Amino acid sequence: MAEMSVKEWAAAYRALNDAEREMLEHNLPLLSPQESILRYFRLCEFVAHLSPDARQAFEAERFRHYLTLEERMRKAAQKLGYDFPD
């Protein structure tokens, strides 16, 4: 395997990030509210796994955020004619 310089590695990594960002910008608007919420919670779980101490430190704040987010998603789902899970 050929070795890469740090600059080459950073450029390749940046190109991958750019491609992923473009894909997300295209695909995210196509997701249902349910799938959007599931992806968000999976991301939160992943981040919590990376830093277990952060879970306790921000538990109350995160809970308030989840309630606010749930209410916004519920309103958007109703407005768009989707069933929102209870």
PDB file with SEQRES, HELIX, SHEET and CRYST1 records, atoms N, CA, C and O in Angstrom:
SEQRES   1 A   86  MET ALA GLU MET SER VAL LYS GLU TRP ALA ALA ALA TYR          
SEQRES   2 A   86  ARG ALA LEU ASN ASP ALA GLU ARG GLU MET LEU GLU HIS          
SEQRES   3 A   86  ASN LEU PRO LEU LEU SER PRO GLN GLU SER ILE LEU ARG          
SEQRES   4 A   86  TYR PHE ARG LEU CYS GLU PHE VAL ALA HIS LEU SER PRO          
SEQRES   5 A   86  ASP ALA ARG GLN ALA PHE GLU ALA GLU ARG PHE ARG HIS          
SEQRES   6 A   86  TYR LEU THR LEU GLU GLU ARG MET ARG LYS ALA ALA GLN          
SEQRES   7 A   86  LYS LEU GLY TYR ASP PHE PRO ASP                              
HELIX    1 AA1 VAL A    6  ASN A   27  1                                  22    
HELIX    2 AA2 LEU A   28  LEU A   30  5                                   3    
HELIX    3 AA3 PRO A   33  LEU A   50  1                                  18    
HELIX    4 AA4 PRO A   52  ALA A   57  1                                   6    
HELIX    5 AA5 GLU A   59  LEU A   80  1                                  22    
CRYST1    1.000    1.000    1.000  90.00  90.00  90.00 P 1           1          
ATOM      1  N   MET A   1       0.844  -1.180   0.000  1.00  0.00           N  
ATOM      2  CA  MET A   1       0.000   0.000   0.000  1.00  0.00           C  
ATOM      3  C   MET A   1       0.887   1.240   0.000  1.00  0.00           C  
ATOM      4  O   MET A   1       1.829   1.337   0.787  1.00  0.00           O  
ATOM      5  N   ALA A   2       0.593   2.161  -0.860  1.00  0.00           N  
ATOM      6  CA  ALA A   2       1.383   3.391  -0.952  1.00  0.00           C  
ATOM      7  C   ALA A   2       1.100   4.287   0.246  1.00  0.00           C  
ATOM      8  O   ALA A   2      -0.034   4.387   0.714  1.00  0.00           O  
ATOM      9  N   GLU A   3       2.140   4.927   0.724  1.00  0.00           N  
ATOM     10  CA  GLU A   3       1.970   5.846   1.842  1.00  0.00           C  
ATOM     11  C   GLU A   3       1.516   7.204   1.324  1.00  0.00           C  
ATOM     12  O   GLU A   3       1.892   7.634   0.234  1.00  0.00           O  
ATOM     13  N   MET A   4       0.699   7.865   2.134  1.00  0.00           N  
ATOM     14  CA  MET A   4       0.201   9.194   1.785  1.00  0.00           C  
ATOM     15  C   MET A   4       0.811  10.203   2.739  1.00  0.00           C  
ATOM     16  O   MET A   4       1.041   9.911   3.913  1.00  0.00           O  
ATOM     17  N   SER A   5       1.067  11.378   2.226  1.00  0.00           N  
ATOM     18  CA  SER A   5       1.506  12.453   3.110  1.00  0.00           C  
ATOM     19  C   SER A   5       0.291  12.947   3.897  1.00  0.00           C  
ATOM     20  O   SER A   5      -0.850  12.634   3.556  1.00  0.00           O  
ATOM     21  N   VAL A   6       0.542  13.699   4.923  1.00  0.00           N  
ATOM     22  CA  VAL A   6      -0.555  14.250   5.729  1.00  0.00           C  
ATOM     23  C   VAL A   6      -1.450  15.143   4.869  1.00  0.00           C  
ATOM     24  O   VAL A   6      -2.674  15.115   4.998  1.00  0.00           O  
ATOM     25  N   LYS A   7      -0.833  15.928   3.997  1.00  0.00           N  
ATOM     26  CA  LYS A   7      -1.617  16.814   3.126  1.00  0.00           C  
ATOM     27  C   LYS A   7      -2.485  15.999   2.163  1.00  0.00           C  
ATOM     28  O   LYS A   7      -3.640  16.351   1.922  1.00  0.00           O  
ATOM     29  N   GLU A   8      -1.936  14.917   1.616  1.00  0.00           N  
ATOM     30  CA  GLU A   8      -2.711  14.067   0.712  1.00  0.00           C  
ATOM     31  C   GLU A   8      -3.875  13.415   1.453  1.00  0.00           C  
ATOM     32  O   GLU A   8      -4.996  13.353   0.948  1.00  0.00           O  
ATOM     33  N   TRP A   9      -3.586  12.929   2.665  1.00  0.00           N  
ATOM     34  CA  TRP A   9      -4.626  12.297   3.468  1.00  0.00           C  
ATOM     35  C   TRP A   9      -5.729  13.301   3.793  1.00  0.00           C  
ATOM     36  O   TRP A   9      -6.913  12.982   3.682  1.00  0.00           O  
ATOM     37  N   ALA A  10      -5.340  14.525   4.199  1.00  0.00           N  
ATOM     38  CA  ALA A  10      -6.319  15.558   4.542  1.00  0.00           C  
ATOM     39  C   ALA A  10      -7.169  15.925   3.332  1.00  0.00           C  
ATOM     40  O   ALA A  10      -8.376  16.129   3.460  1.00  0.00           O  
ATOM     41  N   ALA A  11      -6.551  16.008   2.166  1.00  0.00           N  
ATOM     42  CA  ALA A  11      -7.297  16.338   0.943  1.00  0.00           C  
ATOM     43  C   ALA A  11      -8.295  15.233   0.610  1.00  0.00           C  
ATOM     44  O   ALA A  11      -9.431  15.523   0.235  1.00  0.00           O  
ATOM     45  N   ALA A  12      -7.889  13.981   0.741  1.00  0.00           N  
ATOM     46  CA  ALA A  12      -8.789  12.858   0.470  1.00  0.00           C  
ATOM     47  C   ALA A  12      -9.938  12.840   1.483  1.00  0.00           C  
ATOM     48  O   ALA A  12     -11.090  12.603   1.119  1.00  0.00           O  
ATOM     49  N   TYR A  13      -9.621  13.090   2.739  1.00  0.00           N  
ATOM     50  CA  TYR A  13     -10.636  13.124   3.791  1.00  0.00           C  
ATOM     51  C   TYR A  13     -11.631  14.253   3.536  1.00  0.00           C  
ATOM     52  O   TYR A  13     -12.839  14.067   3.686  1.00  0.00           O  
ATOM     53  N   ARG A  14     -11.123  15.427   3.148  1.00  0.00           N  
ATOM     54  CA  ARG A  14     -11.985  16.571   2.842  1.00  0.00           C  
ATOM     55  C   ARG A  14     -12.895  16.252   1.663  1.00  0.00           C  
ATOM     56  O   ARG A  14     -14.071  16.615   1.673  1.00  0.00           O  
ATOM     57  N   ALA A  15     -12.368  15.582   0.654  1.00  0.00           N  
ATOM     58  CA  ALA A  15     -13.174  15.215  -0.517  1.00  0.00           C  
ATOM     59  C   ALA A  15     -14.297  14.249  -0.115  1.00  0.00           C  
ATOM     60  O   ALA A  15     -15.427  14.375  -0.587  1.00  0.00           O  
ATOM     61  N   LEU A  16     -13.983  13.298   0.747  1.00  0.00           N  
ATOM     62  CA  LEU A  16     -15.019  12.379   1.233  1.00  0.00           C  
ATOM     63  C   LEU A  16     -16.083  13.128   2.029  1.00  0.00           C  
ATOM     64  O   LEU A  16     -17.276  12.879   1.854  1.00  0.00           O  
ATOM     65  N   ASN A  17     -15.667  14.035   2.894  1.00  0.00           N  
ATOM     66  CA  ASN A  17     -16.626  14.827   3.668  1.00  0.00           C  
ATOM     67  C   ASN A  17     -17.507  15.670   2.758  1.00  0.00           C  
ATOM     68  O   ASN A  17     -18.714  15.769   2.981  1.00  0.00           O  
ATOM     69  N   ASP A  18     -16.922  16.270   1.744  1.00  0.00           N  
ATOM     70  CA  ASP A  18     -17.690  17.081   0.801  1.00  0.00           C  
ATOM     71  C   ASP A  18     -18.716  16.230   0.062  1.00  0.00           C  
ATOM     72  O   ASP A  18     -19.861  16.644  -0.117  1.00  0.00           O  
ATOM     73  N   ALA A  19     -18.304  15.043  -0.364  1.00  0.00           N  
ATOM     74  CA  ALA A  19     -19.225  14.146  -1.071  1.00  0.00           C  
ATOM     75  C   ALA A  19     -20.360  13.706  -0.142  1.00  0.00           C  
ATOM     76  O   ALA A  19     -21.518  13.643  -0.554  1.00  0.00           O  
ATOM     77  N   GLU A  20     -20.022  13.405   1.098  1.00  0.00           N  
ATOM     78  CA  GLU A  20     -21.061  12.994   2.053  1.00  0.00           C  
ATOM     79  C   GLU A  20     -22.025  14.146   2.330  1.00  0.00           C  
ATOM     80  O   GLU A  20     -23.235  13.936   2.411  1.00  0.00           O  
ATOM     81  N   ARG A  21     -21.498  15.358   2.476  1.00  0.00           N  
ATOM     82  CA  ARG A  21     -22.344  16.526   2.717  1.00  0.00           C  
ATOM     83  C   ARG A  21     -23.316  16.731   1.555  1.00  0.00           C  
ATOM     84  O   ARG A  21     -24.498  16.996   1.775  1.00  0.00           O  
ATOM     85  N   GLU A  22     -22.826  16.611   0.328  1.00  0.00           N  
ATOM     86  CA  GLU A  22     -23.693  16.758  -0.842  1.00  0.00           C  
ATOM     87  C   GLU A  22     -24.786  15.699  -0.851  1.00  0.00           C  
ATOM     88  O   GLU A  22     -25.943  15.991  -1.152  1.00  0.00           O  
ATOM     89  N   MET A  23     -24.408  14.460  -0.519  1.00  0.00           N  
ATOM     90  CA  MET A  23     -25.385  13.376  -0.480  1.00  0.00           C  
ATOM     91  C   MET A  23     -26.462  13.660   0.573  1.00  0.00           C  
ATOM     92  O   MET A  23     -27.651  13.475   0.312  1.00  0.00           O  
ATOM     93  N   LEU A  24     -26.047  14.107   1.754  1.00  0.00           N  
ATOM     94  CA  LEU A  24     -27.002  14.405   2.814  1.00  0.00           C  
ATOM     95  C   LEU A  24     -27.912  15.563   2.431  1.00  0.00           C  
ATOM     96  O   LEU A  24     -29.117  15.514   2.678  1.00  0.00           O  
ATOM     97  N   GLU A  25     -27.345  16.599   1.832  1.00  0.00           N  
ATOM     98  CA  GLU A  25     -28.158  17.736   1.413  1.00  0.00           C  
ATOM     99  C   GLU A  25     -29.208  17.307   0.390  1.00  0.00           C  
ATOM    100  O   GLU A  25     -30.303  17.868   0.353  1.00  0.00           O  
ATOM    101  N   HIS A  26     -28.885  16.334  -0.423  1.00  0.00           N  
ATOM    102  CA  HIS A  26     -29.837  15.837  -1.415  1.00  0.00           C  
ATOM    103  C   HIS A  26     -30.865  14.910  -0.784  1.00  0.00           C  
ATOM    104  O   HIS A  26     -32.054  15.010  -1.088  1.00  0.00           O  
ATOM    105  N   ASN A  27     -30.424  14.002   0.096  1.00  0.00           N  
ATOM    106  CA  ASN A  27     -31.303  12.959   0.623  1.00  0.00           C  
ATOM    107  C   ASN A  27     -32.128  13.363   1.834  1.00  0.00           C  
ATOM    108  O   ASN A  27     -33.245  12.871   1.996  1.00  0.00           O  
ATOM    109  N   LEU A  28     -31.622  14.237   2.685  1.00  0.00           N  
ATOM    110  CA  LEU A  28     -32.348  14.571   3.916  1.00  0.00           C  
ATOM    111  C   LEU A  28     -33.755  15.119   3.670  1.00  0.00           C  
ATOM    112  O   LEU A  28     -34.684  14.726   4.376  1.00  0.00           O  
ATOM    113  N   PRO A  29     -33.945  16.007   2.702  1.00  0.00           N  
ATOM    114  CA  PRO A  29     -35.318  16.496   2.482  1.00  0.00           C  
ATOM    115  C   PRO A  29     -36.291  15.403   2.027  1.00  0.00           C  
ATOM    116  O   PRO A  29     -37.506  15.585   2.112  1.00  0.00           O  
ATOM    117  N   LEU A  30     -35.774  14.287   1.551  1.00  0.00           N  
ATOM    118  CA  LEU A  30     -36.630  13.206   1.056  1.00  0.00           C  
ATOM    119  C   LEU A  30     -37.072  12.252   2.165  1.00  0.00           C  
ATOM    120  O   LEU A  30     -37.929  11.398   1.935  1.00  0.00           O  
ATOM    121  N   LEU A  31     -36.504  12.384   3.358  1.00  0.00           N  
ATOM    122  CA  LEU A  31     -36.828  11.484   4.456  1.00  0.00           C  
ATOM    123  C   LEU A  31     -38.170  11.839   5.086  1.00  0.00           C  
ATOM    124  O   LEU A  31     -38.568  13.003   5.124  1.00  0.00           O  
ATOM    125  N   SER A  32     -38.853  10.818   5.575  1.00  0.00           N  
ATOM    126  CA  SER A  32     -40.082  11.059   6.323  1.00  0.00           C  
ATOM    127  C   SER A  32     -39.706  11.625   7.694  1.00  0.00           C  
ATOM    128  O   SER A  32     -38.562  11.479   8.124  1.00  0.00           O  
ATOM    129  N   PRO A  33     -40.639  12.259   8.378  1.00  0.00           N  
ATOM    130  CA  PRO A  33     -40.331  12.734   9.736  1.00  0.00           C  
ATOM    131  C   PRO A  33     -39.858  11.602  10.651  1.00  0.00           C  
ATOM    132  O   PRO A  33     -38.954  11.792  11.464  1.00  0.00           O  
ATOM    133  N   GLN A  34     -40.473  10.428  10.514  1.00  0.00           N  
ATOM    134  CA  GLN A  34     -40.077   9.300  11.360  1.00  0.00           C  
ATOM    135  C   GLN A  34     -38.618   8.920  11.118  1.00  0.00           C  
ATOM    136  O   GLN A  34     -37.868   8.721  12.073  1.00  0.00           O  
ATOM    137  N   GLU A  35     -38.209   8.819   9.857  1.00  0.00           N  
ATOM    138  CA  GLU A  35     -36.838   8.442   9.536  1.00  0.00           C  
ATOM    139  C   GLU A  35     -35.858   9.532   9.975  1.00  0.00           C  
ATOM    140  O   GLU A  35     -34.757   9.231  10.436  1.00  0.00           O  
ATOM    141  N   SER A  36     -36.254  10.780   9.834  1.00  0.00           N  
ATOM    142  CA  SER A  36     -35.401  11.879  10.292  1.00  0.00           C  
ATOM    143  C   SER A  36     -35.147  11.782  11.785  1.00  0.00           C  
ATOM    144  O   SER A  36     -34.015  11.944  12.240  1.00  0.00           O  
ATOM    145  N   ILE A  37     -36.198  11.519  12.544  1.00  0.00           N  
ATOM    146  CA  ILE A  37     -36.063  11.403  13.995  1.00  0.00           C  
ATOM    147  C   ILE A  37     -35.194  10.211  14.365  1.00  0.00           C  
ATOM    148  O   ILE A  37     -34.334  10.312  15.239  1.00  0.00           O  
ATOM    149  N   LEU A  38     -35.419   9.082  13.698  1.00  0.00           N  
ATOM    150  CA  LEU A  38     -34.611   7.898  13.985  1.00  0.00           C  
ATOM    151  C   LEU A  38     -33.133   8.167  13.728  1.00  0.00           C  
ATOM    152  O   LEU A  38     -32.284   7.778  14.531  1.00  0.00           O  
ATOM    153  N   ARG A  39     -32.820   8.826  12.624  1.00  0.00           N  
ATOM    154  CA  ARG A  39     -31.419   9.148  12.322  1.00  0.00           C  
ATOM    155  C   ARG A  39     -30.829  10.087  13.358  1.00  0.00           C  
ATOM    156  O   ARG A  39     -29.677   9.935  13.764  1.00  0.00           O  
ATOM    157  N   TYR A  40     -31.624  11.057  13.782  1.00  0.00           N  
ATOM    158  CA  TYR A  40     -31.150  11.995  14.798  1.00  0.00           C  
ATOM    159  C   TYR A  40     -30.815  11.260  16.091  1.00  0.00           C  
ATOM    160  O   TYR A  40     -29.759  11.489  16.681  1.00  0.00           O  
ATOM    161  N   PHE A  41     -31.713  10.376  16.536  1.00  0.00           N  
ATOM    162  CA  PHE A  41     -31.470   9.654  17.779  1.00  0.00           C  
ATOM    163  C   PHE A  41     -30.293   8.683  17.649  1.00  0.00           C  
ATOM    164  O   PHE A  41     -29.543   8.495  18.606  1.00  0.00           O  
ATOM    165  N   ARG A  42     -30.127   8.074  16.490  1.00  0.00           N  
ATOM    166  CA  ARG A  42     -28.957   7.209  16.280  1.00  0.00           C  
ATOM    167  C   ARG A  42     -27.665   8.013  16.377  1.00  0.00           C  
ATOM    168  O   ARG A  42     -26.678   7.552  16.948  1.00  0.00           O  
ATOM    169  N   LEU A  43     -27.682   9.209  15.819  1.00  0.00           N  
ATOM    170  CA  LEU A  43     -26.509  10.076  15.918  1.00  0.00           C  
ATOM    171  C   LEU A  43     -26.239  10.444  17.376  1.00  0.00           C  
ATOM    172  O   LEU A  43     -25.088  10.431  17.812  1.00  0.00           O  
ATOM    173  N   CYS A  44     -27.282  10.771  18.130  1.00  0.00           N  
ATOM    174  CA  CYS A  44     -27.115  11.102  19.551  1.00  0.00           C  
ATOM    175  C   CYS A  44     -26.530   9.922  20.316  1.00  0.00           C  
ATOM    176  O   CYS A  44     -25.650  10.104  21.157  1.00  0.00           O  
ATOM    177  N   GLU A  45     -27.012   8.715  20.032  1.00  0.00           N  
ATOM    178  CA  GLU A  45     -26.484   7.533  20.703  1.00  0.00           C  
ATOM    179  C   GLU A  45     -25.012   7.313  20.351  1.00  0.00           C  
ATOM    180  O   GLU A  45     -24.212   6.944  21.211  1.00  0.00           O  
ATOM    181  N   PHE A  46     -24.662   7.539  19.104  1.00  0.00           N  
ATOM    182  CA  PHE A  46     -23.270   7.381  18.671  1.00  0.00           C  
ATOM    183  C   PHE A  46     -22.366   8.354  19.414  1.00  0.00           C  
ATOM    184  O   PHE A  46     -21.301   7.972  19.898  1.00  0.00           O  
ATOM    185  N   VAL A  47     -22.792   9.614  19.505  1.00  0.00           N  
ATOM    186  CA  VAL A  47     -21.997  10.624  20.188  1.00  0.00           C  
ATOM    187  C   VAL A  47     -21.890  10.281  21.674  1.00  0.00           C  
ATOM    188  O   VAL A  47     -20.828  10.447  22.273  1.00  0.00           O  
ATOM    189  N   ALA A  48     -22.976   9.806  22.268  1.00  0.00           N  
ATOM    190  CA  ALA A  48     -22.946   9.420  23.684  1.00  0.00           C  
ATOM    191  C   ALA A  48     -21.985   8.260  23.902  1.00  0.00           C  
ATOM    192  O   ALA A  48     -21.319   8.184  24.934  1.00  0.00           O  
ATOM    193  N   HIS A  49     -21.916   7.362  22.935  1.00  0.00           N  
ATOM    194  CA  HIS A  49     -20.986   6.240  23.029  1.00  0.00           C  
ATOM    195  C   HIS A  49     -19.527   6.734  23.004  1.00  0.00           C  
ATOM    196  O   HIS A  49     -18.663   6.180  23.683  1.00  0.00           O  
ATOM    197  N   LEU A  50     -19.275   7.773  22.220  1.00  0.00           N  
ATOM    198  CA  LEU A  50     -17.925   8.326  22.136  1.00  0.00           C  
ATOM    199  C   LEU A  50     -17.513   9.026  23.429  1.00  0.00           C  
ATOM    200  O   LEU A  50     -16.337   9.030  23.793  1.00  0.00           O  
ATOM    201  N   SER A  51     -18.485   9.615  24.119  1.00  0.00           N  
ATOM    202  CA  SER A  51     -18.185  10.347  25.349  1.00  0.00           C  
ATOM    203  C   SER A  51     -19.247  10.033  26.398  1.00  0.00           C  
ATOM    204  O   SER A  51     -20.184  10.812  26.571  1.00  0.00           O  
ATOM    205  N   PRO A  52     -19.120   8.908  27.100  1.00  0.00           N  
ATOM    206  CA  PRO A  52     -20.140   8.491  28.069  1.00  0.00           C  
ATOM    207  C   PRO A  52     -20.400   9.517  29.175  1.00  0.00           C  
ATOM    208  O   PRO A  52     -21.530   9.623  29.653  1.00  0.00           O  
ATOM    209  N   ASP A  53     -19.395  10.263  29.586  1.00  0.00           N  
ATOM    210  CA  ASP A  53     -19.582  11.249  30.650  1.00  0.00           C  
ATOM    211  C   ASP A  53     -20.496  12.399  30.220  1.00  0.00           C  
ATOM    212  O   ASP A  53     -21.172  13.004  31.053  1.00  0.00           O  
ATOM    213  N   ALA A  54     -20.513  12.693  28.944  1.00  0.00           N  
ATOM    214  CA  ALA A  54     -21.342  13.784  28.441  1.00  0.00           C  
ATOM    215  C   ALA A  54     -22.822  13.481  28.637  1.00  0.00           C  
ATOM    216  O   ALA A  54     -23.630  14.396  28.795  1.00  0.00           O  
ATOM    217  N   ARG A  55     -23.174  12.216  28.627  1.00  0.00           N  
ATOM    218  CA  ARG A  55     -24.585  11.827  28.782  1.00  0.00           C  
ATOM    219  C   ARG A  55     -25.137  12.357  30.102  1.00  0.00           C  
ATOM    220  O   ARG A  55     -26.203  12.973  30.117  1.00  0.00           O  
ATOM    221  N   GLN A  56     -24.442  12.132  31.194  1.00  0.00           N  
ATOM    222  CA  GLN A  56     -24.913  12.601  32.496  1.00  0.00           C  
ATOM    223  C   GLN A  56     -24.857  14.114  32.604  1.00  0.00           C  
ATOM    224  O   GLN A  56     -25.784  14.739  33.119  1.00  0.00           O  
ATOM    225  N   ALA A  57     -23.788  14.694  32.128  1.00  0.00           N  
ATOM    226  CA  ALA A  57     -23.591  16.129  32.270  1.00  0.00           C  
ATOM    227  C   ALA A  57     -24.688  16.936  31.578  1.00  0.00           C  
ATOM    228  O   ALA A  57     -25.051  18.015  32.046  1.00  0.00           O  
ATOM    229  N   PHE A  58     -25.214  16.424  30.477  1.00  0.00           N  
ATOM    230  CA  PHE A  58     -26.194  17.175  29.697  1.00  0.00           C  
ATOM    231  C   PHE A  58     -27.570  16.516  29.655  1.00  0.00           C  
ATOM    232  O   PHE A  58     -28.378  16.825  28.780  1.00  0.00           O  
ATOM    233  N   GLU A  59     -27.838  15.619  30.585  1.00  0.00           N  
ATOM    234  CA  GLU A  59     -29.083  14.846  30.546  1.00  0.00           C  
ATOM    235  C   GLU A  59     -30.328  15.728  30.587  1.00  0.00           C  
ATOM    236  O   GLU A  59     -31.209  15.571  29.742  1.00  0.00           O  
ATOM    237  N   ALA A  60     -30.427  16.640  31.532  1.00  0.00           N  
ATOM    238  CA  ALA A  60     -31.620  17.483  31.653  1.00  0.00           C  
ATOM    239  C   ALA A  60     -31.777  18.391  30.433  1.00  0.00           C  
ATOM    240  O   ALA A  60     -32.880  18.562  29.914  1.00  0.00           O  
ATOM    241  N   GLU A  61     -30.676  18.963  29.988  1.00  0.00           N  
ATOM    242  CA  GLU A  61     -30.728  19.835  28.810  1.00  0.00           C  
ATOM    243  C   GLU A  61     -31.156  19.053  27.570  1.00  0.00           C  
ATOM    244  O   GLU A  61     -31.962  19.528  26.770  1.00  0.00           O  
ATOM    245  N   ARG A  62     -30.611  17.864  27.424  1.00  0.00           N  
ATOM    246  CA  ARG A  62     -30.952  17.024  26.278  1.00  0.00           C  
ATOM    247  C   ARG A  62     -32.427  16.625  26.319  1.00  0.00           C  
ATOM    248  O   ARG A  62     -33.098  16.615  25.287  1.00  0.00           O  
ATOM    249  N   PHE A  63     -32.929  16.297  27.507  1.00  0.00           N  
ATOM    250  CA  PHE A  63     -34.325  15.909  27.640  1.00  0.00           C  
ATOM    251  C   PHE A  63     -35.242  17.054  27.210  1.00  0.00           C  
ATOM    252  O   PHE A  63     -36.205  16.829  26.477  1.00  0.00           O  
ATOM    253  N   ARG A  64     -34.956  18.278  27.655  1.00  0.00           N  
ATOM    254  CA  ARG A  64     -35.759  19.439  27.239  1.00  0.00           C  
ATOM    255  C   ARG A  64     -35.680  19.628  25.723  1.00  0.00           C  
ATOM    256  O   ARG A  64     -36.678  19.931  25.069  1.00  0.00           O  
ATOM    257  N   HIS A  65     -34.485  19.444  25.185  1.00  0.00           N  
ATOM    258  CA  HIS A  65     -34.305  19.577  23.737  1.00  0.00           C  
ATOM    259  C   HIS A  65     -35.125  18.525  22.995  1.00  0.00           C  
ATOM    260  O   HIS A  65     -35.759  18.837  21.987  1.00  0.00           O  
ATOM    261  N   TYR A  66     -35.120  17.284  23.481  1.00  0.00           N  
ATOM    262  CA  TYR A  66     -35.895  16.217  22.839  1.00  0.00           C  
ATOM    263  C   TYR A  66     -37.387  16.532  22.850  1.00  0.00           C  
ATOM    264  O   TYR A  66     -38.080  16.309  21.858  1.00  0.00           O  
ATOM    265  N   LEU A  67     -37.881  17.053  23.977  1.00  0.00           N  
ATOM    266  CA  LEU A  67     -39.301  17.397  24.048  1.00  0.00           C  
ATOM    267  C   LEU A  67     -39.654  18.496  23.055  1.00  0.00           C  
ATOM    268  O   LEU A  67     -40.685  18.429  22.386  1.00  0.00           O  
ATOM    269  N   THR A  68     -38.795  19.507  22.963  1.00  0.00           N  
ATOM    270  CA  THR A  68     -39.020  20.589  22.004  1.00  0.00           C  
ATOM    271  C   THR A  68     -38.957  20.057  20.580  1.00  0.00           C  
ATOM    272  O   THR A  68     -39.804  20.389  19.750  1.00  0.00           O  
ATOM    273  N   LEU A  69     -37.963  19.237  20.300  1.00  0.00           N  
ATOM    274  CA  LEU A  69     -37.813  18.656  18.967  1.00  0.00           C  
ATOM    275  C   LEU A  69     -39.002  17.772  18.618  1.00  0.00           C  
ATOM    276  O   LEU A  69     -39.509  17.827  17.498  1.00  0.00           O  
ATOM    277  N   GLU A  70     -39.449  16.963  19.565  1.00  0.00           N  
ATOM    278  CA  GLU A  70     -40.597  16.092  19.317  1.00  0.00           C  
ATOM    279  C   GLU A  70     -41.838  16.910  18.973  1.00  0.00           C  
ATOM    280  O   GLU A  70     -42.577  16.562  18.052  1.00  0.00           O  
ATOM    281  N   GLU A  71     -42.065  17.979  19.700  1.00  0.00           N  
ATOM    282  CA  GLU A  71     -43.232  18.816  19.436  1.00  0.00           C  
ATOM    283  C   GLU A  71     -43.140  19.456  18.050  1.00  0.00           C  
ATOM    284  O   GLU A  71     -44.135  19.519  17.328  1.00  0.00           O  
ATOM    285  N   ARG A  72     -41.958  19.928  17.680  1.00  0.00           N  
ATOM    286  CA  ARG A  72     -41.782  20.513  16.342  1.00  0.00           C  
ATOM    287  C   ARG A  72     -42.009  19.473  15.245  1.00  0.00           C  
ATOM    288  O   ARG A  72     -42.664  19.746  14.238  1.00  0.00           O  
ATOM    289  N   MET A  73     -41.453  18.272  15.459  1.00  0.00           N  
ATOM    290  CA  MET A  73     -41.621  17.207  14.465  1.00  0.00           C  
ATOM    291  C   MET A  73     -43.089  16.780  14.372  1.00  0.00           C  
ATOM    292  O   MET A  73     -43.591  16.508  13.282  1.00  0.00           O  
ATOM    293  N   ARG A  74     -43.771  16.723  15.511  1.00  0.00           N  
ATOM    294  CA  ARG A  74     -45.188  16.348  15.520  1.00  0.00           C  
ATOM    295  C   ARG A  74     -46.002  17.363  14.708  1.00  0.00           C  
ATOM    296  O   ARG A  74     -46.846  16.983  13.896  1.00  0.00           O  
ATOM    297  N   LYS A  75     -45.742  18.653  14.935  1.00  0.00           N  
ATOM    298  CA  LYS A  75     -46.461  19.692  14.197  1.00  0.00           C  
ATOM    299  C   LYS A  75     -46.166  19.608  12.703  1.00  0.00           C  
ATOM    300  O   LYS A  75     -47.075  19.717  11.880  1.00  0.00           O  
ATOM    301  N   ALA A  76     -44.895  19.416  12.355  1.00  0.00           N  
ATOM    302  CA  ALA A  76     -44.528  19.314  10.938  1.00  0.00           C  
ATOM    303  C   ALA A  76     -45.169  18.092  10.303  1.00  0.00           C  
ATOM    304  O   ALA A  76     -45.658  18.165   9.175  1.00  0.00           O  
ATOM    305  N   ALA A  77     -45.174  16.969  11.014  1.00  0.00           N  
ATOM    306  CA  ALA A  77     -45.775  15.740  10.486  1.00  0.00           C  
ATOM    307  C   ALA A  77     -47.263  15.937  10.256  1.00  0.00           C  
ATOM    308  O   ALA A  77     -47.788  15.544   9.214  1.00  0.00           O  
ATOM    309  N   GLN A  78     -47.947  16.542  11.218  1.00  0.00           N  
ATOM    310  CA  GLN A  78     -49.372  16.779  11.061  1.00  0.00           C  
ATOM    311  C   GLN A  78     -49.649  17.712   9.888  1.00  0.00           C  
ATOM    312  O   GLN A  78     -50.580  17.487   9.114  1.00  0.00           O  
ATOM    313  N   LYS A  79     -48.844  18.749   9.762  1.00  0.00           N  
ATOM    314  CA  LYS A  79     -49.015  19.700   8.673  1.00  0.00           C  
ATOM    315  C   LYS A  79     -48.821  19.037   7.314  1.00  0.00           C  
ATOM    316  O   LYS A  79     -49.492  19.383   6.342  1.00  0.00           O  
ATOM    317  N   LEU A  80     -47.879  18.063   7.255  1.00  0.00           N  
ATOM    318  CA  LEU A  80     -47.594  17.380   5.996  1.00  0.00           C  
ATOM    319  C   LEU A  80     -48.471  16.148   5.780  1.00  0.00           C  
ATOM    320  O   LEU A  80     -48.378  15.490   4.744  1.00  0.00           O  
ATOM    321  N   GLY A  81     -49.319  15.840   6.755  1.00  0.00           N  
ATOM    322  CA  GLY A  81     -50.223  14.712   6.604  1.00  0.00           C  
ATOM    323  C   GLY A  81     -49.654  13.358   6.975  1.00  0.00           C  
ATOM    324  O   GLY A  81     -50.187  12.328   6.562  1.00  0.00           O  
ATOM    325  N   TYR A  82     -48.571  13.343   7.755  1.00  0.00           N  
ATOM    326  CA  TYR A  82     -47.986  12.081   8.208  1.00  0.00           C  
ATOM    327  C   TYR A  82     -48.535  11.714   9.582  1.00  0.00           C  
ATOM    328  O   TYR A  82     -48.898  12.582  10.376  1.00  0.00           O  
ATOM    329  N   ASP A  83     -48.588  10.409   9.844  1.00  0.00           N  
ATOM    330  CA  ASP A  83     -48.898   9.942  11.189  1.00  0.00           C  
ATOM    331  C   ASP A  83     -47.643  10.013  12.019  1.00  0.00           C  
ATOM    332  O   ASP A  83     -46.584   9.553  11.592  1.00  0.00           O  
ATOM    333  N   PHE A  84     -47.748  10.585  13.202  1.00  0.00           N  
ATOM    334  CA  PHE A  84     -46.589  10.690  14.085  1.00  0.00           C  
ATOM    335  C   PHE A  84     -46.752   9.643  15.189  1.00  0.00           C  
ATOM    336  O   PHE A  84     -47.793   9.590  15.844  1.00  0.00           O  
ATOM    337  N   PRO A  85     -45.726   8.809  15.398  1.00  0.00           N  
ATOM    338  CA  PRO A  85     -45.855   7.755  16.431  1.00  0.00           C  
ATOM    339  C   PRO A  85     -45.961   8.353  17.829  1.00  0.00           C  
ATOM    340  O   PRO A  85     -45.332   9.363  18.144  1.00  0.00           O  
ATOM    341  N   ASP A  86     -46.770   7.706  18.653  1.00  0.00           N  
ATOM    342  CA  ASP A  86     -46.910   8.153  20.051  1.00  0.00           C  
ATOM    343  C   ASP A  86     -45.811   7.635  20.907  1.00  0.00           C  
ATOM    344  O   ASP A  86     -45.778   7.916  22.106  1.00  0.00           O  
TER     345      ASP A  86                                                      
END                                                                             
